[in-house]
Amino acid sequence: MTLLLLLLLLGSCLRLGFAMPHEERHRLRNQVVEMFDHAYQNYMDHAYPADELMPLTCRGRVRGLEPSRGDVDDALGKFSLTLVDTLDTLALLNKTTEFEAAVRRVLSDVRLDNDVVVSVFETNIRVLGGLLGGHSMAVMLRERGHHMLWYQDELLHMAKELGLRLLPAFNTSSGLPYPRVNLRHGVRGPETRTGTETDTCTACAGTIILEFAALSRFTGDPVFEVHARRALDFLWEKRQRHSNLVGTTINIHSGEWVRRESGVGAGIDSYYEYLLKAYILLGDDLFLQRFNIHYASIMKYISQPPLLLDVHIHKPLLPARTWMDSLLAFFPGLQVLKGDIRPAIETHEMLYQVTKKHNFLPEAFTTDFHVHWAQHPLRPEFAESTYFLYKATRDPYYLEVGRSVLENLNRFARVPCGFAAMKDVRTGSHEDRMDSFFLAEMFKYLFLLFAEAEDLPFDVEDYIFTTEAHLLPLSLSTTPLVRAPPAGNTTTGEDLDDSNFDWSCPNTRLLFPDPAFPRSFREPIRNAVDKNCPRPALRGEPGAGRPPLRARDFMASNPEHLELLRRMGVSLIHLKDGRVQLVQHATQAVSPMAAEDGLRFMQEMMELSSQQQKEQLPPRAVQIVSHPFFGRVVLTAGPAQFGTDLSKSKTGVQGFVAVAEPYSGCSELSNGDLLAGRIALLQRGQCMFAEKARHIQRAGAIGGIVIDDTEGSSSDTAPLFQMAGDGRSTDDITLPLLFLFHKEGNILLEALREYREVEVLLSDKARDRAAILKGKPLPGSILDSSVDRQEEEEDCSLEERDHAVPDPSAPPSQPHVGTKQHGESADSTDECRQGDGPGDDEGTEKGEEPALEEDAGGQSVETLLSDWKEDLEAFQQMEKDEL
């Protein structure tokens, strides 16, 4: 008995050892919410009321104003698509205040009568579904008596208006809808610019029933459900009777199959999904019967575990293609609803291994798991199936899968203005799009995956998810509705056999009594994918087993990064102007996989450079305003794409400078007390600019100046440099950060070394010295002519000689101060006369020699002043160019 108890305890410990800690699930749940906030807030800040956000250029996508993308744009109807599609996500994520505000925005801003041609399918699942899901959440909150008490079914009224605007598309002899409809004019007449199409996809016609039936049952008007049922009846009648499969594209008038290949991916996917979910939502056995007949054929002909391959409907044993598309990733989740768990685990594992090879699921991939179509528009189907498998099995393995989805989104798709679709999963390049389904679906499934029951504002078991993950209440099944007669004889005696009904899902505890059992058939799939599409770790090589280097993380001064570049076959060349040039030779990479990583890195770097050029900001100014400069010295500075925008500040930021310790500013500062209330000087390198800004901000600095670490770099020869963020939100950075090249930075460091207390003004352009000195005797104008400057040099020659030349042998531990002297101390007559008194040799009292006319670098004062004049003229020209 004691031995048995010990074994039971040991078994429990081993099983718990694989579980994800509660704290980690909590952290990941919060991370999902933060990621949603990043995407949603950027849409609201930069795109609303446009339909979608363009995250690379930080603006909204308005149909007609951007280059056409073909059929993809048919989802855009100038009805604030992303906001409508996101309503019930806000409610699910406990963002009740934001949900209420979003509903008010939809009611006040969204119009549904726009003269625009839209996809019936996309508008139904995204906009009609979004309005119905929002209505369901509003009713739920209203009934609880704390929120939405003002709500009077306004979203439902909008949903009915939209349903009526979609109905003209169903005016065909078959009952199958036209693929497109004009929201204002319908499908008939020249003003509609549509109605001439003859073909539609099976999913386009067969993914209507949930939204239309819900609309009918919410409003009591059966017309919507009648039309949706009629379309489904016609598709069922046109199935291939031998194989019981349907094709991909059908003629909406004749019912002839235009494309006869059949699968569970693009073109058919949600037709099967809606048959099963219509049974769940509406309780009509007819839908379950049809689904089970289709499902048996899918498992007989299309399923080749773990693959799902298209076949011809008339010759189902003949494969139609040798690749799979990413939309089939929903199918394991549907199999979970069906109760067929084992093939769901197998197919999901295959998809997961493909995802691990390419970071994301390519839009299409071959049977040997290589990329066929390289795009990835941030589709949520894989996350959806991951959630349903975890819900069915409670296997913590799927929590780890979800974690990898989160990490890849943050590492590869996250950009400052949201999340960008992947243009090529092989190179990591981005596309300027963030589809509404990313907010509507991805964050719902990931949140539900990591959330505990107490984290949810309602019981999700009371709802069914549409194909767009909108929430419809199961209580609709009890709403009476007058049913229309069937379109024809849709059943046969054979169809009604009890074998076509599977009334209950299997008990997964009985199916998998050993928690290691699912692992036993995941392992062969993992090995099969590795064998066909390997990504071997290079043992003994630096960086082996680590994630590839990303362009946004690259630091040219980091030796480890340079070694990673070498492994990828990328050479780094330092140019004379301080820039670096990258060149890749794939043949020099240590392996083909490393060469692929190098190609991705180069593509990312070009994209990053292009994005920064599009976001080019004007130059800024660092003006030395303390004695003896009084605003004469103005240094051209590069801006940052974060922090205080100096162009919006009338006064700029003025303060004394101090060198940060450590000089890199990449760790907690040891001289925080000194930096408080000052402008920190930092050296470029070793970490991201945003990280430097955060460190000096925490120390209490009011601004920062980053000085280039490339010897000899100058704004005279190098293009303007602007500092980018770190790929994450930089809203927390509230101080200004400017960049000085090495030459200009040394001028400032030299002044600090000589005068100890140096005050500067950070601004968008040089300020008039009268404003800087606020009534003090003015040393002259920054725009003095060369003649005036020569007179000042003669009048104040003695005082110039009193300025000590910096020691060229400064210890290397301190920032080396350059030797270029920008130093007239003052130019008023009274100040110049001070040098004529008996104390004019005061500067040599302690044995210091007066400064010579040549500095430590051998330059004469005249040369230095000439250089200074050139700098001033360059800045004047810069201001003219800006104007």
Order of alpha helices (4+ residues) and beta strands (2+ residues): alpha-alpha-beta-beta-alpha-alpha-beta-alpha-alpha-beta-beta-alpha-alpha-alpha-beta-beta-beta-alpha-alpha-beta-beta-beta-beta-alpha-alpha-beta-beta-alpha-alpha-beta-beta-beta-beta-alpha-beta-beta-alpha-alpha-alpha-beta-beta-alpha-beta-beta-beta-alpha-beta-alpha-beta-beta-alpha-beta-alpha-alpha-alpha-alpha-alpha
